[in-house]
Amino acid sequence: MDMDRFLIQQLNNKFKNQPLSIDRLIFANINDFSPQDFFQGEINGGGIKECYVLTPRRRLYGIMPRPDRRARNGYWKLLKCIDDNILGTDGTVGMKQKLLFFEGDPKQARKTHWCMIEYKLRQHCCSITCDHNIGRLDDWVLCKVYEEYDPETLSFQMETMDIG
């Protein structure tokens, strides 16, 4: 099973109140944090920083379908061209979207190296017939938060720190 389907399966487990088995899983409201908050005390010596955050979906204006993407000191911006369906045996079971983190308010924001892949359920997999309300499927999302450097920026940082 590929990682995308594994993560959707874990999100489905949350929907069915079953245990989740993901390394570095954090239960938190992602809107209350900046991405670097999840990595306090870690030093990135060329390694990869990533974690998974299971978070409730907060909506703008309460009932609007549009999610609230604000964070503690910035906001997450959706890359429209990255949306991707995750297929299961019965069709599309989930969706993933890539977002970038910008620090500051939208008028004077600074793009950072922080990225997030957001996973949402599109259909759930119950072993019995059930009457779950379809609107609940994206009440929770699973987010992979990670730092992404382009090679030029990373080599410049290594030179200024006398690494490599």
Secondary structure in CASP SS format (residue, H / E / C, confidence):
PFRMAT SS
TARGET T0000
AUTHOR 0000-0000-0000
METHOD secondary structure of the structure
MODEL  1
M C 1.00
D C 1.00
M H 1.00
D H 1.00
R H 1.00
F H 1.00
L H 1.00
I H 1.00
Q H 1.00
Q H 1.00
L H 1.00
N H 1.00
N H 1.00
K H 1.00
F H 1.00
K C 1.00
N C 1.00
Q C 1.00
P C 1.00
L C 1.00
S C 1.00
I C 1.00
D C 1.00
R C 1.00
L E 1.00
I E 1.00
F E 1.00
A C 1.00
N C 1.00
I H 1.00
N H 1.00
D H 1.00
F C 1.00
S C 1.00
P H 1.00
Q H 1.00
D H 1.00
F H 1.00
F H 1.00
Q C 1.00
G C 1.00
E C 1.00
I C 1.00
N C 1.00
G C 1.00
G C 1.00
G C 1.00
I C 1.00
K C 1.00
E E 1.00
C E 1.00
Y E 1.00
V E 1.00
L E 1.00
T E 1.00
P E 1.00
R C 1.00
R C 1.00
R E 1.00
L C 1.00
Y C 1.00
G C 1.00
I C 1.00
M C 1.00
P C 1.00
R C 1.00
P E 1.00
D C 1.00
R C 1.00
R E 1.00
A E 1.00
R C 1.00
N C 1.00
G E 1.00
Y E 1.00
W E 1.00
K E 1.00
L E 1.00
L C 1.00
K H 1.00
C H 1.00
I H 1.00
D C 1.00
D E 1.00
N E 1.00
I E 1.00
L E 1.00
G E 1.00
T C 1.00
D C 1.00
G E 1.00
T E 1.00
V E 1.00
G E 1.00
M E 1.00
K E 1.00
Q E 1.00
K E 1.00
L E 1.00
L E 1.00
F E 1.00
F E 1.00
E E 1.00
G C 1.00
D C 1.00
P H 1.00
K H 1.00
Q H 1.00
A C 1.00
R E 1.00
K E 1.00
T E 1.00
H E 1.00
W E 1.00
C E 1.00
M E 1.00
I E 1.00
E E 1.00
Y E 1.00
K E 1.00
L E 1.00
R C 1.00
Q C 1.00
H C 1.00
C C 1.00
C C 1.00
S C 1.00
I C 1.00
T C 1.00
C C 1.00
D C 1.00
H C 1.00
N C 1.00
I H 1.00
G H 1.00
R H 1.00
L H 1.00
D H 1.00
D C 1.00
W E 1.00
V E 1.00
L E 1.00
C E 1.00
K E 1.00
V E 1.00
Y E 1.00
E E 1.00
E C 1.00
Y C 1.00
D C 1.00
P H 1.00
E H 1.00
T H 1.00
L H 1.00
S H 1.00
F H 1.00
Q H 1.00
M H 1.00
E H 1.00
T H 1.00
M C 1.00
D C 1.00
I C 1.00
G C 1.00
END
